[in-house]
Amino acid sequence: MTQALEDDSTTLIIPGPDEIAIKLEPLALSNLQDSEDQAEHSLHNGSTVSTKHDFGSPRRNSRVRCDTADTDTDCYVTEESRNYFLSNESSDYSKLGSYPKHHRTWQKVSYRRNSGFQSEMDENHFCAKLYHTKRKILHLKNYHDEARAMRDISKFVKHPIVLFKIHHTLWEDIAKEMIVTLAEEKPDLNLDIELTLKSVTSKDADFVIPECVQGISESPHGPVTEQSFITVIGITNAVTDSQVVMCLLKQPFNFGIGAEEIRFVCLVLAPIKHTKHTKSALEVARTYSTLFADDRLRRNLLNTHSPEEFAHEFELECSRIQIEHQKRMKRLNAMPANLKVREYNSSQSLPQVKESMEGVTFVPGRDLLKDIENRAKHYFSDYFGDLKDGTSIQKIISTTLFLYFALLLPGIAFGVLHSKYTDGKIDSKDVVVAQALSGLLFSIFSGQHLVVITTTIPVVIYTKIVYIISQNWDDADGSFFQTFYMMTGISNAFFLILYAFCGASKIMAYCSRSTEEILELFISVAFIVDSVKFLKEEFSQNYCFDTEEVLNVTKRAAAEIIECDPTRPILTLLLICLTVYVGVQIFNFKNSPYLTAGKRLLVADYALVVAVAAGAFVGSYCFQNIELTKFVVDEDKPLFKIVDFRRPPVMSVLAAIGLGFVVSFLFFMEGNISASIVNKPSNKLKKGSSFHYDMFVTGVINAILSIFCLPWLHGALPHSPLHVRALADIEEHIENGHVTETIVYVRETRLTTLVAHIFIGASVLMIPYPLNLIPIPVLYGLFVFLAVTSLGELQIWERFVLIFTEQSLYPPFHYVRKVPQKIIHCFTLLQMMQLTALCLVSFGNSAYLKMLFPFIIVSLIPIREWVLPKIISKRHLLALDGDH
């Protein structure tokens, strides 16, 4: 309505809950430019708002600029808008600007709000509710690699439920019709329609979908939401397994911002109960959303004329995917048996290595010289290249201390075993001297210095075998053992050097992750078994049972008096458990919420040191009245003494050469597997590997050790991968509640092994005192600690635990997505069978049976290459046994 005033102005009164009065004043043409400038100034002065109305024609535009800070203010409108209001008493505010834009003239408008609009407490001026959204990017489903996807599609194709060109104006009506159709098509579900409907509609607003999946496309202006399809997820107790219903709407439906033109609706219903990750509602929705993300499929479905034709077109698309899937499997089956891709050195991958093995003329020593050439250019940077910042220095210090204790203390325990098996010919002092000497030489002259060499349980076993066989030619004084040991060691060194010159380490290109992890897990099992044997022996010797039957089992020879001292074995058990518990708790402190991330890692780096210190304090101070087992050495024995070589019988020489060849197999496999694990791509090393040259250096070092009758050493597990991990920067990623760790950077420095072995050499002066203050049970607890902490990095252990894990708690590992559950468990059990064979040979009572141990390790390679592909498809082997 309009009201004329005494001056030439006009007042427009717009009825409504908040009455608005607009005063229109004529402006002279002379003031036109000033008015327009004033309008522009009011638009840009920071206190004005601009609204623009479009009524179908780009020429029918008008602008209203006004200051909204005050109740009464001045605005400017075009002259045609004012004339339109004057000529149409009944016109409302929304028709402002319906006149053409010719002869545009600005008019000054007095704009006055009704006083009722000033009430800030009026509920009409607030939103009804708040709407919370959370967005997450999902990758398109890979139907070829993710095993569950094809099963979900096949399930729908067998019994498709499709609603064809329905028309509703509310989402609740669409959802209800889809749910009712599902209940009619599958009456055995006994579907509760109301309960199911609540899972796909919000209880507070029917237009809000609780959870859905849409597509995103890239455009020159950024990501654009695909508005033609939507996958709605409903999680409810009304169903026991996932159900899918599809709907083609007759006309585009507006689901809200970013979904204004939806034609395809896919409803996915899943149970609330916990289920395997790959069977979850989100994964099923991702499967079908990936299908609808193909615009070709959507176009074909839009051209259908019936539900049957819709289902048939959908089935054709699924068939096309299955055909591509089968073609991909045929291509994989035509590939070579070994599907693992691993960097063999700094410049060669597995296919290149195999090609070089087949098509290049053999030249002795060529690979050895290549290793020297590749590593020589990094030699000086190996010492000082990583001394960049405080974090690197702290990492180097903590790793040095870790290596010091991880090599010295187990070395003392191995020395106890050596002394036991060789009647004191080799003791703990010899082991420490050998570790210091060989470690210094290897840290200075080796190629891949991150590999840690030390004596191991298999070496102890073979030393026992050498001692037993030497007794066939020994005199009463037992001096022939040293001669026989030296001949065996030198023959072992000869074969190792021969392997290096012949490039035999190339065979590791066929050694898969499966073989490596079986050996790693065996070393952990061996540590634990050895500790249990020690504990069993303590109880057998010192714990007296009440029953006569048990006494008959545990008693010694008739002349031996059994002294009952139950406190000693119980304290032994306590110290082993205490060392393991303290070490594991501090090692896992990095996952706690306390302190900062850097300080947590700093504390975790000293887990081994604190665990040994705690065990030694409790055993030697708190229970000093209880006599515990301590190592004994011959203090008068010189550090280095060349073996008194005796003229050996011919048969003993042949036996020594044969034993040396068998031992060289053990050193070759364990050393190369340790180096292979250190150089695996996930560690992101930059300076390349040195398989052949390191084998040569190991051979030379063992020849030197054999001359002095010192224990042999080789690249060892789990010390080598633990050394790399201690020098690494690690990132943690959380996916579906599971934490995965990724190595970002490794400090490739020689300082850690060099300084640690200098400390070990200085520790020779602390033998027997004060190092004998560390009780032997603490050393065996250290064995168990090393075994337990190394399990977390083994995929074979992860898969073994999955056998006893509820499906809903399966972590989102790549092989869980790509390989069916039964095949995962089958592969794991096959690996466990190979591990059992290793354990039976290694832990058996026959010394001669233990000689087969290296050959069992070597046999793991052809089993993986030729036997497993006949049981498990190569595509699945690639997912389970490849490098990821």
Buried (B, 14 or more C-beta within 10 A) or exposed (E): EBEEEEEEBBBBBBEEEBBBBBBBBBBEEEBBEEBBEBBEEBBEEEEBEEEEBEEEEEEBBBBBBBBEEEEEBBBBBBBBBBBBBBEEEEBEBEBBBBBEBEEBBBBBBBBBBBEEBEEEEEEEEEEEEEEEEEEEEBEEBEBBBBBBBBEBBEBBBEEBBBBBBBEBEEBBEBBBBBBBBBBEBBEEBEBBEEEBBBBBBBEEEBEBBBBBBBBBEEEEEEEEEBBBBBBBBBBBEBBEEBBBBBBBBEEEBEBEEEBEEBBBBBBBBBBEEEBBBBBBBBBBBBBBBBBBBBEEBBEBBEEBEEBEBBBBBBBEBBEEBBEEBEEBBEEBEEEEBBBBEBBBBBEBBBEBBBEBBEEEEEEEBEBBEBBBEBBEEBEEBBBEBBEEEEEBBBBBBBBBBBBBBBBBBBBBBBBBBBBEBBEBBBBBBBBBBBBBBBBBBBBBBBBBBBBBBBBBBBBBBBBBBBBBBBEEBBEEEBBBBBBBBBBBBBBBBBBBBBBBBBBBBBBBBBBBBBBBBBBBBBBBBBBBBBBEEBBEEBBBBBBEEEEEEEEEEBEEEEEEEBEEBEBBBBBBBBBBBBBBBBBBBBBBBBEEEEEEEEEBBBBBBBBBBBBBBBBBEBBBEEBEEBEBBBBBBEEEEEBEEEBEEBEBEEEBEEBBBBBBBBBBBBBBBBBBBBBBBBBBEEBEBEBBBBBBBBBBBBBBBBBBBBBBBBBBBBBBBBBBBBBBBBBBBEEEEEEEEEEEBEBEBBBBBBBBBBBBBBBBBEBBEEBBEEBBBBBBBBBBBBBBBBBBBBBEBBBBBBBBEBEEBEBEEBBBBEBBBBBBBEBBBBBBEBBBEBBEBBBEBBBEEEBEEBBBBBEBBBBBBEBBBEEBBEEBBBBBBBBBBBEE
